[in-house]
Amino acid sequence: MESFYFVTDESLNRCYPHTSSMKHKVLIDLFCGTGGFSHGWIQGGGGIAVSVDNWEDALKNHAHNHPEVPVLNLSLGGDIEETSDTLFAYLATYCAEHDIEPEDLHFHLHGSPPCQAISTASHSRASADGYIMVQWFIDLVARMNPDSWSMENVVPVRKYLDTTSIPYVTVNSNDYGVAQKRKRVFAGEGWVLKPTNVGLTVQDVLPDLVGSTLEPSPYMRSKKRWTKLGVDKPFPTVTSCSPSQIRIVSRRRKAHEEPQSYTIDKPAHTITQVNHIVEEIDEDTEEITKRGFTLQESATLQGWPDLQFAEGIYAKSKRVMVGNMVCPPIAKVMCESL
């Protein structure tokens, strides 16, 4: 018997068949980056036929964290038929290696097309150009006809989606065990996202930001530019015992304007490739000590605390990988729902 679930988003309220959970859930992950969606899929009990990107450093890091997963350096956005044939070959190989019969397979296709041009954080006006890869992926879905599919992108992508044919939900990652209020659109069919572990804060996942036993050791005075900090240098731990003495700046606006910021007893603002800056005020001297989040702290706020980095990758590339990845806990919930 088929079960049903509802995908709802504002005016959208649609119903789709939901497949049996007894099948082997096998993923093809496109525009995979360092593997946030792949990592969550594995946590949810699924397998991966291949993860695909054309960024060599990201694939190197993906393989470093999941050496059992095949990765493919392929320039996506080309001929649909040729791409689908290549991907089906990897799916067939996976099924053969794991003795999976066609009737026992649940094939899921996921994609996270580049979204910088579409994002409201981008200064580019070529948002329509950014949609080209979104449409390409949707066309690939139609060609490959998977049992279920998903696409992750920034919220402004909604204006390009036809809600009569493409169901989607707007997801706040803080509803899925991520200490960050990152909002993303997930389009697709055949799955359901049910919130779990709602409301984590920065302090919940990074408890060492408060109450350190280290002596205060300002790394850089407030009058100096924090951008000179190397992201991989050993920063001192914040030493204040009062959360009210710490604020985290997520985005600088124009000169002399108050920046966007949040406190550690709240979920983080969206983690991007632009690092957030932890500012601590010394109540006695009123001196401000600043440092950026370490890569591991940023990865933790993305929902992947044990993310590792391969040797030979520049710090800037690592920062982009972390800022761009899909939060793994969301992929885990999606996989478990199948």
C-alpha positions in Angstrom: 0.0 0.0 0.0 1.2 3.5 -0.8 1.4 6.0 1.9 1.2 9.8 1.3 2.7 13.0 2.6 2.1 16.6 2.0 4.5 19.3 0.8 3.3 22.7 1.9 4.7 26.1 1.4 2.5 29.1 1.8 -0.1 28.6 -1.1 1.2 25.2 -1.9 -0.5 22.1 -0.6 0.1 19.0 -2.7 0.1 15.2 -2.2 2.5 12.6 -3.6 3.0 8.9 -3.3 5.7 7.9 -0.9 7.8 4.8 -1.6 8.6 1.8 0.7 11.4 2.2 3.2 12.5 -1.4 2.5 14.3 -0.5 -0.7 17.9 0.4 -1.1 18.1 4.2 -1.1 20.8 5.2 -3.6 21.9 8.8 -4.2 23.5 10.6 -7.1 24.7 14.0 -5.7 25.3 16.7 -8.3 27.1 20.0 -7.6 28.2 18.2 -4.4 31.0 20.5 -3.2 32.7 19.0 -0.2 29.7 16.7 0.4 27.3 18.1 2.9 24.3 16.5 1.4 26.2 13.2 0.8 27.3 13.1 4.4 23.8 13.6 5.7 22.5 10.9 3.2 25.0 8.4 4.6 23.9 9.3 8.2 20.3 8.6 7.1 21.2 5.1 6.0 21.5 5.6 2.2 24.2 4.7 -0.3 25.8 6.9 -2.9 26.5 5.8 -6.5 28.5 9.0 -7.3 29.0 12.5 -6.2 29.8 15.0 -9.0 31.3 18.5 -9.2 33.9 20.2 -11.4 35.8 21.7 -8.4 38.8 19.5 -7.9 39.6 20.7 -4.4 36.1 20.1 -3.2 36.1 16.6 -4.7 39.5 15.9 -3.0 38.0 16.9 0.3 34.8 14.9 -0.3 37.0 11.8 -0.9 39.0 12.6 2.2 35.9 12.4 4.4 34.2 9.6 2.5 36.8 7.5 0.6 34.2 4.8 -0.1 32.1 7.2 -2.3 33.0 7.5 -6.0 33.6 11.1 -7.0 33.5 12.4 -10.6 35.0 15.7 -11.9 32.5 16.6 -14.6 31.4 20.0 -15.9 27.7 20.0 -15.3 25.3 22.0 -17.5 26.1 20.3 -20.8 24.3 17.8 -23.0 21.4 16.3 -20.9 21.4 12.9 -22.7 25.2 12.4 -22.4 25.1 13.4 -18.7 22.3 11.1 -17.9 24.0 8.2 -19.6 27.2 8.8 -17.6 25.3 9.0 -14.3 23.2 5.9 -15.1 26.4 4.0 -15.7 27.6 4.8 -12.2 24.2 3.8 -10.8 24.4 0.5 -12.6 27.9 -0.1 -11.3 26.8 0.6 -7.7 23.8 -1.8 -8.0 26.0 -4.5 -9.5 28.6 -4.2 -6.7 25.9 -4.3 -4.0 23.7 -7.0 -5.6 20.7 -4.6 -5.8 18.0 -5.7 -8.2 16.0 -3.0 -10.0 12.8 -3.7 -8.0 14.8 -3.2 -4.8 16.3 0.2 -5.8 15.1 3.6 -4.7 17.0 6.1 -6.9 17.3 9.6 -5.5 18.8 12.5 -7.6 19.9 15.6 -5.7 21.4 18.8 -7.0 22.6 22.1 -5.5 23.2 24.3 -8.5 25.4 27.4 -8.1 23.3 30.1 -6.4 25.5 33.1 -6.0 23.9 35.1 -8.8 20.4 34.4 -7.4 21.2 35.1 -3.8 20.1 38.3 -2.1 23.6 38.5 -0.6 25.1 38.8 -4.1 25.9 42.1 -5.7 25.4 40.6 -9.2 22.4 41.6 -11.2 22.6 38.5 -13.4 20.1 36.4 -11.3 18.5 35.1 -14.5 21.8 33.7 -15.5 22.0 31.9 -12.2 18.8 30.2 -13.0 20.2 28.6 -16.1 21.8 25.8 -14.0 18.6 25.4 -12.0 16.6 24.8 -15.2 19.3 22.5 -16.5 19.0 20.4 -13.4 15.2 20.3 -13.6 15.5 19.2 -17.2 17.9 16.4 -16.1 15.4 15.2 -13.5 12.8 14.9 -16.3 15.3 12.9 -18.4 16.4 10.5 -15.7 13.0 10.1 -14.0 14.3 9.1 -10.5 12.1 7.6 -7.8 12.5 10.9 -5.8 14.6 14.0 -6.3 15.6 17.2 -4.5 17.2 20.5 -5.3 18.6 22.9 -2.7 19.0 26.6 -3.5 18.7 30.1 -2.0 15.2 31.5 -1.2 15.0 33.9 -4.1 14.9 30.9 -6.5 11.2 30.6 -5.7 10.3 33.3 -8.2 11.6 31.0 -11.0 9.8 27.9 -9.9 6.4 27.0 -11.3 4.5 25.8 -8.3 2.0 23.9 -10.4 4.7 21.5 -11.5 7.6 21.9 -9.0 6.7 21.5 -5.3 9.1 23.1 -2.8 9.4 24.0 0.8 11.3 26.8 2.5 13.4 25.3 5.3 15.0 26.9 8.3 18.0 24.7 9.2 17.5 25.6 12.9 14.5 23.3 12.8 16.7 20.3 12.0 19.4 20.2 14.7 21.5 23.0 13.2 22.5 25.9 15.4 22.0 28.4 12.5 18.9 30.1 11.1 20.0 29.4 7.5 17.0 29.4 5.2 17.0 27.5 1.9 14.5 26.2 -0.6 14.2 22.5 -1.2 12.3 21.6 -4.3 11.5 18.0 -5.3 9.2 15.0 -4.9 9.0 11.8 -3.0 10.2 12.9 0.4 9.1 14.8 3.5 11.0 17.0 5.9 9.7 16.9 9.5 11.4 19.3 11.9 13.5 17.7 14.7 15.7 19.0 17.5 14.5 22.6 17.1 16.1 25.7 18.5 19.8 24.9 19.0 22.0 28.0 19.8 25.6 28.8 19.2 26.4 28.2 22.8 24.8 24.8 22.7 27.2 23.5 20.0 30.2 25.7 20.8 30.3 25.7 24.6 34.0 26.6 24.7 33.2 30.1 23.5 32.3 30.8 27.2 34.0 30.0 30.4 37.5 29.3 29.1 40.2 28.6 31.6 42.8 30.4 29.4 44.0 33.9 30.4 42.7 36.7 28.2 45.0 37.0 25.2 43.8 39.6 22.7 44.8 38.4 19.2 44.2 41.7 17.6 43.2 45.2 18.8 39.9 46.6 17.6 41.6 49.4 15.6 43.4 46.8 13.4 41.7 45.1 10.4 40.4 41.6 11.4 40.7 40.6 7.7 44.4 40.2 8.1 43.8 37.1 10.3 44.7 33.8 8.8 41.7 31.4 9.1 43.8 28.5 10.1 45.9 30.3 12.8 45.4 29.1 16.4 42.9 31.7 17.8 42.6 32.2 21.5 39.3 31.0 23.1 36.9 33.6 24.1 37.2 34.0 27.9 34.1 35.9 29.0 31.8 34.1 31.4 28.9 36.3 30.4 27.2 35.8 27.0 26.1 39.4 27.1 29.8 40.4 26.8 30.1 38.6 23.4 28.6 39.5 20.1 29.2 37.9 16.7 29.3 40.1 13.7 27.9 38.3 10.6 27.9 41.1 8.0 29.4 44.6 7.8 27.4 47.3 6.2 28.5 50.7 5.2 31.1 52.6 7.2 29.7 54.1 10.5 26.6 51.9 10.4 26.0 49.2 13.0 26.8 45.8 11.6 24.5 42.8 11.6 25.3 40.8 14.7 23.9 38.2 17.1 24.6 36.8 20.6 25.8 33.3 21.4 22.5 32.4 23.1 20.8 32.6 19.7 21.2 30.5 16.5 23.9 31.8 14.2 23.1 33.9 11.2 23.7 32.2 7.9 27.2 30.8 7.6 28.8 31.8 4.3 32.3 32.0 2.8 32.6 35.4 4.6 33.7 34.6 8.1 31.8 35.8 11.2 33.7 37.7 13.8 33.5 37.1 17.5 33.9 40.3 19.5 34.4 40.3 23.3 34.3 43.4 25.4 36.5 43.6 28.5 34.3 45.2 31.2 37.3 46.7 33.0 39.3 48.2 30.0 36.5 48.3 27.5 38.9 46.9 25.0 37.4 44.8 22.2 39.1 41.5 21.4 38.2 40.0 18.0 38.7 36.8 16.1 37.0 34.9 13.4 35.3 31.5 13.7 37.8 28.7 13.1 36.9 26.4 10.2 35.9 23.7 12.6 33.5 26.1 14.4 32.0 27.2 11.2 31.5 23.5 10.1 30.0 22.8 13.5 27.5 25.6 13.0 26.7 24.0 9.6 25.9 20.7 11.2 29.1 18.8 10.4 31.3 19.1 13.5 33.7 16.3 12.5 34.4 17.6 9.0 38.0 17.0 8.1 40.2 18.8 5.5 42.6 17.2 3.1 46.2 18.5 2.9 47.2 20.9 0.1 43.9 22.9 0.0 44.1 26.7 0.5 42.4 28.1 3.5 40.2 30.3 1.3 38.9 27.3 -0.6 38.1 25.5 2.7 36.1 28.5 3.8 34.1 28.5 0.6 33.5 24.7 0.9 32.1 25.2 4.4 30.0 28.2 3.5 28.4 26.6 0.5 27.6 23.1 1.7 24.1 21.7 2.4 23.5 21.2 6.1 23.9 17.4 6.6 21.2 17.0 9.2 18.6 18.1 6.6 19.8 15.5 4.1 19.7 12.9 6.9 16.0 13.6 7.7 15.1 13.5 4.0 16.8 10.1 3.5 15.1 8.7 6.6 11.7 9.8 5.3 11.9 7.6 2.1 
